[in-house]
């Protein structure tokens, strides 16, 4: 039989044929959601321990900010490497290698006696955990298509958005009971359990027929073509700008809620946890709404809802009540548009699911880093900065989505 080679460097649409899709079981969903949430869990779980870490390592709060920025940078850049490698060698080696790297980073962090050592450990953590994050979406694209893909991604994105909400509360409990170093042992144990369950329950999902062997030049060309392909870049930017706004909220919330409204550290953890239920409700409703009105219409509505919440933060009086109301509106819209925009961006690129998912993750982390940096540089209060950033990002997000086909 003659083999026909495919040009995998060019983003092309998948043939419009029906494929047998596995059943979306609770166990499979739990695994993919765990992969997606692990990075977010590791990002925020140390925030309540910052005072004790600063004391133990003789560092200032500003210095500890490097543990977050280094994580974001390594996380973003690592995805650009992991995605194409998984398209070439399959998902399994990258998932297991990423988990092993993440556990090593956790060990370095737990044993750190200085801030540079902690930053090094955080960087290693990010280089490892970026694999599970980007490949959770790629694996979903390997297995599912159409409405089933949208439903799967909706539930995965719920978990990914929930982890930053619950992790500060969890991290605070560990810091109080066992010390801040124990948090790294906990996230390492979670990673090992997920890796073991992946091996015995799922394994490789990227068929050999779809694997590519691109050169570095071909990888860069593939990324360039994705960036220039409106089917990908328009919904990808839409999602990334919304996610960047979410991370801006997480970074500015302590200043807004603790310094501005007088909440305690425990209150802050409870507040973060409460946001999870809003995102959870929106994420669960998205697939049902899609079945009635379609992905594009529901995603567009989600952007409008999120924009309304952002605009309310900007123009309403600065009070705790209004902050809660309009933040809830924003989170409802974000919880709808995030999974649907992701599904729309990844759908045409099944053969390049790893690279497309990697580039999407890079754009998300890039927008998050930009939003956080802008929020700390504006000569405004934290509340006003968040409102301005939110309105600007959601306006750009809506414009980007209008460009999507």
N, C-alpha and C positions, 0 to 999 in steps of 0.2 A: 504493500500500500504506500502510495506516495504521500509524504508529509508536506503540508503547506505551512510555511513560516508566516508568522504574524508580526507586524510592526508594533511592538508593545510600547515603544516610546511615545506613541501618539495616542492621546485620549480619544477613544472611539466609543460609540454607543454599543451596548450589548445587543445581540440579535433579539428580536421580539418573539421569543419562543417560550413556551411554558416549561418550567423545570419543576421537578419534584422537590418540595420543600419539607424539611423535617418538622415535626410538631414542636411548637414553642412550649416546652415543659417548664414547670417552676424551677426545676434544678438547673436547666440550661440558662434560664433567665437570671437566676441567682449567681451563676458563675460569671456571665457576661457583665452583670451589674457590679459584681465584686471587682472585676478587672477595671472597670471604668471608674469606680469610686476609690480605688486604692491610692491613686495619685492625689486626689483631693483630700483624702483622709490624712495622708502624710504631710500635706502642705500646711493645714491649719491646726493640727492636733497639738503643736507645741506653743501656740499663742498664749494660753493661760499661764504657761510656765516661764514666760519671758522674765518676770522679775527675779525668780530664783536662778535662772540660767545666767542672767546678767551678774548676779551676786557671786555665783560659783566660779564664773569664768572671768570675773573682773572686767566686764564690758558694759557699755552703755546701751540704752534702748535703741538709739540710732545705729549703733554698731550691729545690733542683732538684726536690723533690717536686711543686712547682707545675707542672712540665712534664708530669707524669702526670695530676694532678687536672684541670688545664685541658683536657687531651686528652679525658678521660673525660666531663667535663661537656658540652663542645661536641659530642662524638660522640653522647651520649645525646639531647640536645635537637635536634640536627640531623636525626636520624632521624624525629622527629615531623613535620618539615616535608617531608622528602624523600618519605616514603611517600604522603601524599595528593597531592602534586604529580605523582608518577609514575602514580597512578591517573587523574589528569586529562589529562596530556600524553603519557603513555607512558613506558616505561623508558629508552629510548635517550637522550633529551635530558638526563635526570638522571644517567645513568651517565657520559656524556661530560663534562657540566658538573662533576660531582663529581671526575673524574680531573683535569681542568684546574685546579680549585681546589686539589686535593691537591698537584699539581706546584708550584703557586705557593707553597704553604706550605712545601714542601721547600726551595725556593730561599731563602725568608726564613730558615729555620733554618740552612741551610748558610752563609749570609752574616752571621749574627747576631754582633754584637760585645758584646752585653750580655744579661743574663738576661731582662729584659722583652721584648727582640726575639725571643729564643728561645721564650718563652712565647707570644708573638703568632703566630709561625710554627707552633707546635704546635697552636694553636687553629684556624688556617686549615687545617692538615693534617686535623684531625679533622672539620671541617665538610665537607671534600671527600670523605674516604674513607668517611664514614658512608653515603654514597650506594651505593657498591659493596657494602658489607656488607649493608645492608637489602635491596637489590634482588637480591642473589644468591638470597635466599630467595623473593622475590616472583617472579622469573623462573622459578625451579623450580616454583612453584605455577602460573604461567601455562602451563607446558609439560606438567606431569605431574599425576597423580592417584593415589589409592589406594596400593597397594604400591610402585608405581614412584616416587611422590613420597617415600615413606618411605625407599626405597633411595637416591634422589638426595640427600635431606637428610642421610642418614647419612654419605655420603661427603663432602658439603660440610662437615658439622660436624667430621669427622675433620681436614680441612684447617684449619679455623678453630681447633681445639684444638691442632693440631701447630705452628702458626706461633709461638705464645708460647714453645714448647719449644725450637725451633731458632733463633729470632731472637737470643737473647743470645749463643749460640755464634758465629753469623754476625757479629753486631755487634762482638764482641770481636776477630775476625779482621780486620775492616775497620779498627777503631781501631788495631790494632797495625801494620798494613801501610800504610794510607793516611791515617790520622787520622779523628777522629770526624765531621768534616764530610762525608767521603765516604759515610757511611751514608745521608745524606739524598739524595745523588745516586743511590745504588743503588736505594732504594725508589721514587724518582721514575721511574727507567728501567723498573722492573718495572711501575709503573702505566701508563706510556705503551705498553709492549708489550701489556699486557692490553687497553687501550682499542683499539689497532689491531686486535688479533685479534678483539675483539668486533664491530667494524664489519664486517670482511670475512667472518666466519664465522656470526654469529647475527643481530645487529640487533634490531629491535623485536619484542617477544613479546606485548605487551598489546593485544588486539584493540580496535578503535575502538568496537565495540558495547558493550564493558564499561567504557569510559572515563566518568568523571563530571566534573561542573563544580561542585563544592560551594563554598559560601561558607565563610568562617572559622567562622561559627556552626555550619554543617553538619558541618565537619571535627571541631570540638570535640564536637558531639553524637554523631558517629560513634565517636569515641574513648570517650566516656562509655558508649555502648551496648556497645562491645566489653568495657570494664571490668566491666560489669554482666552480661555474657553468660557463664554458667558454662562453656559449651563452649570459650570462649577463655581466660578468666582463670584457670581452675583448672590446665590444663596449662601455660599460659604462666608462671604463678608457680612451678610445679614446676620447670620448666627454669631459670628465672631464679635461683632460690635455689641450685640446683646449680652453675650457672655462676659465681655470686657467690662460692661456696666455692672454686672453682678459681682465680679471680683472687686471692682471699685467700692461697691457697697460694703463687702466684707472687710476691706482694708480700712475704710473710714468709719465704720460702725462704732468701734471703741471710742473714738474721739466724739462722735455725735451723741452716743447713748450714755457713755460714762461721764465724760467731761461736760457735755452739754445738758443732759437730762438727769444726771445723778444716779444712773443704774450701777449696781455693784457688779463684780466679776461674775458672780453666780447668776444675777439677772441677765447679764449679757449672754451667757451660755444658754439660758432658757429662751431668750429672745431669738437667738440663732436657730435653736431647735424648732421653735414655733414656725419659722419660715419654711421649714421642710414640708410641713403639711400643706401649705399653700401650693408649693411647687408640685407636690405629690398629686394633689387634686387636679391641677391643670394638666399634668402629664397623663394621668389616667383618662381624662376626658378627651384628649386630643384624638386618639384613634377612633373613638365613637363619632366625633364630629366630622372626621375625614370621610367616614363611610357615607355620610349624608351630603356633605358639601364639597368634598375633594381637598387634596393637600394644599393646593395653592391658595384657595379662598380662605381656608382656616388659618394658614400661616400668616397671610396678610392681615387677617383680623387680630391675630396674636400680636403683631407688631403695633397695630393701632392701639390696642389695650395697654401694651407696655409703654407706648409713647404718652398715653393719657396719664398714667401713673407718674411718669417723669415730669410731665408738664405741671401736674398738681404739686409735686415737691417744689418746683421752681416758683410758682405764683401764690401758693397758699401761705398763710402765716406759719412761721416756724414754731411748731408745737409738737409735743410727743404724739398727740392724737392724730394730727394730720400726717405726721411722718409714718405712723403705722398704717393709716388708711391708704395713702398713695403708694407706699412701698408694697402693700398687699396687691394693689392693682397692677403694679409693674411686674411682680413675681408671677401673677396669673398669666399675663401676656408672655413673659419669658418662658414659662413652663410649657406653653403651647408652641411657640415658634422655634424653640431650640431643637426638639427632636424632628419636627417636620422639615425645617430648613436643612438639617443634617441629612435626612433621607433624600430630599430633592437634590442636594449637592452630590451625594454618592451614587445615586441610582444609575446614571448613565455609564459608570466607569467600573464595572465589575472586575475586569481583568487587571485594572490598576487600583483595586480597592485599598491596598496597603499604602500606596503613594498618595492617593487622594485623601485618605483618612489622615495620613501624616501631615499633609499640607494644611488640611482643615485644623488639626490640632495646633500646628505652628501659628496659624493666623489667630486662633482663639487666645493662645498664650501671649502672642504679640500685642493684641488689642488689650488684654488684661494688664500687661506691663505698662503699656502706654497710658491707660486710664489711671492706674495707680500713680505713675510718675507725674502725670498732669495734675492729679488731685492734690499731691503734696507740694506742687510748685505754684499753684494759684494763690494769690493774695486775698483769699476769701476764707470764711469759716468752713469747717468740714461739711456742714449741712449744705451751704450754698455751693460749694465745690461739687459735691455729689449731684446736686440738682442740675447744675450747668452741664456737667459731663454727661449725665443721663439724657438730657434733652438733645444735646449735640449728637451723641452716639445713636439714639433712636431715630433722629431725623436722617442721618446718613444711612442707617440700616434700612429704612423704608425706601429711600431712593435706590439703594443697591438692589432691593428685592424687586422693584419695578423693572429693573433691567434684566431680570431672569426670564427665560423663556418657559 
